[in-house]
């Protein structure tokens, strides 16, 4: 994102939430380890990434609430494997 002029930072509670969700999804579906984590981070950052060219100079902070908002529809699904690799 910094190549687009957007500084992206994650709060400690966001990192904990991401790890917890990755562990939960791995436990409920196929355990693919760190690949799940990478996919979840991609899902969390996709909106910012899409709008990054218009956000030059913005410092964007990802917190626990933002993580929960971005992943709410995924976590509500009964078969999570269809939605996150």
C-alpha positions as a Markdown table, in Angstrom:
| # | Residue | x | y | z |
|---|---|---|---|---|
| 1 | Unk | 0.0 | 0.0 | 0.0 |
| 2 | Unk | 2.9 | 2.3 | 0.6 |
| 3 | Unk | 3.7 | 2.3 | -3.1 |
| 4 | Unk | 0.3 | 4.0 | -3.5 |
| 5 | Unk | 1.1 | 6.5 | -0.7 |
| 6 | Unk | -1.1 | 4.7 | 2.0 |
| 7 | Unk | 0.5 | 3.8 | 5.3 |
| 8 | Unk | -1.3 | 0.8 | 6.7 |
| 9 | Unk | -0.9 | -0.1 | 10.4 |
| 10 | Unk | -2.4 | -2.8 | 12.5 |
| 11 | Unk | -3.2 | -2.4 | 16.2 |
| 12 | Unk | -2.3 | -5.1 | 18.6 |
| 13 | Unk | -5.9 | -6.1 | 19.1 |
| 14 | Unk | -6.4 | -6.3 | 15.4 |
| 15 | Unk | -3.5 | -8.7 | 15.1 |
| 16 | Unk | -4.9 | -10.9 | 17.9 |
| 17 | Unk | -8.3 | -10.9 | 16.3 |
| 18 | Unk | -6.8 | -11.9 | 12.9 |
| 19 | Unk | -4.9 | -14.8 | 14.5 |
| 20 | Unk | -7.9 | -15.9 | 16.4 |
| 21 | Unk | -10.1 | -15.9 | 13.3 |
| 22 | Unk | -7.5 | -17.7 | 11.3 |
| 23 | Unk | -7.3 | -20.4 | 14.0 |
| 24 | Unk | -11.1 | -20.7 | 14.2 |
| 25 | Unk | -11.5 | -21.1 | 10.4 |
| 26 | Unk | -8.6 | -23.6 | 10.2 |
| 27 | Unk | -10.3 | -25.6 | 13.0 |
| 28 | Unk | -13.7 | -25.6 | 11.3 |
| 29 | Unk | -12.4 | -26.4 | 7.8 |
| 30 | Unk | -9.1 | -27.7 | 6.3 |
| 31 | Unk | -6.1 | -26.6 | 8.4 |
| 32 | Unk | -4.0 | -24.9 | 5.8 |
| 33 | Unk | -1.9 | -22.9 | 8.3 |
| 34 | Unk | -0.3 | -19.7 | 7.3 |
| 35 | Unk | -2.0 | -19.7 | 3.9 |
| 36 | Unk | -5.3 | -19.1 | 5.7 |
| 37 | Unk | -3.7 | -16.1 | 7.5 |
| 38 | Unk | -2.6 | -14.6 | 4.2 |
| 39 | Unk | -6.0 | -15.0 | 2.7 |
| 40 | Unk | -7.7 | -13.4 | 5.7 |
| 41 | Unk | -5.4 | -10.5 | 5.6 |
| 42 | Unk | -6.1 | -10.1 | 1.9 |
| 43 | Unk | -9.8 | -10.1 | 2.6 |
| 44 | Unk | -9.4 | -7.4 | 5.3 |
| 45 | Unk | -7.3 | -5.2 | 3.1 |
| 46 | Unk | -9.1 | -5.6 | -0.2 |
| 47 | Unk | -11.2 | -2.5 | 0.2 |
| 48 | Unk | -8.3 | -0.2 | 1.2 |
| 49 | Unk | -6.2 | -1.7 | -1.6 |
| 50 | Unk | -9.0 | -1.0 | -4.2 |
| 51 | Unk | -9.2 | 2.6 | -3.1 |
| 52 | Unk | -5.5 | 3.2 | -2.4 |
| 53 | Unk | -4.8 | 5.2 | -5.6 |
| 54 | Unk | -7.3 | 7.8 | -4.3 |
| 55 | Unk | -5.9 | 7.7 | -0.7 |
| 56 | Unk | -2.4 | 9.1 | -1.3 |
| 57 | Unk | -1.0 | 10.4 | 2.0 |
| 58 | Unk | -3.5 | 8.6 | 4.2 |
| 59 | Unk | -2.5 | 6.7 | 7.4 |
| 60 | Unk | -5.0 | 3.9 | 7.7 |
| 61 | Unk | -5.2 | 2.0 | 10.9 |
| 62 | Unk | -6.7 | -1.5 | 11.1 |
| 63 | Unk | -8.2 | -2.2 | 14.5 |
| 64 | Unk | -10.2 | -5.1 | 16.0 |
| 65 | Unk | -13.5 | -3.5 | 15.1 |
| 66 | Unk | -12.5 | -3.1 | 11.4 |
| 67 | Unk | -11.3 | -6.7 | 11.2 |
| 68 | Unk | -14.7 | -7.9 | 12.6 |
| 69 | Unk | -16.6 | -5.7 | 10.2 |
| 70 | Unk | -14.6 | -6.9 | 7.2 |
| 71 | Unk | -15.0 | -10.6 | 8.2 |
| 72 | Unk | -18.5 | -10.6 | 9.7 |
| 73 | Unk | -20.2 | -12.0 | 6.6 |
| 74 | Unk | -17.5 | -14.7 | 6.3 |
| 75 | Unk | -17.8 | -15.8 | 9.9 |
| 76 | Unk | -21.6 | -16.0 | 9.7 |
| 77 | Unk | -21.4 | -18.7 | 7.0 |
| 78 | Unk | -21.9 | -22.3 | 8.0 |
| 79 | Unk | -19.4 | -23.6 | 5.4 |
| 80 | Unk | -16.5 | -21.2 | 5.7 |
| 81 | Unk | -14.3 | -23.2 | 3.2 |
| 82 | Unk | -16.4 | -21.8 | 0.4 |
| 83 | Unk | -15.5 | -18.2 | 1.3 |
| 84 | Unk | -11.9 | -18.3 | 2.4 |
| 85 | Unk | -9.2 | -20.5 | 0.9 |
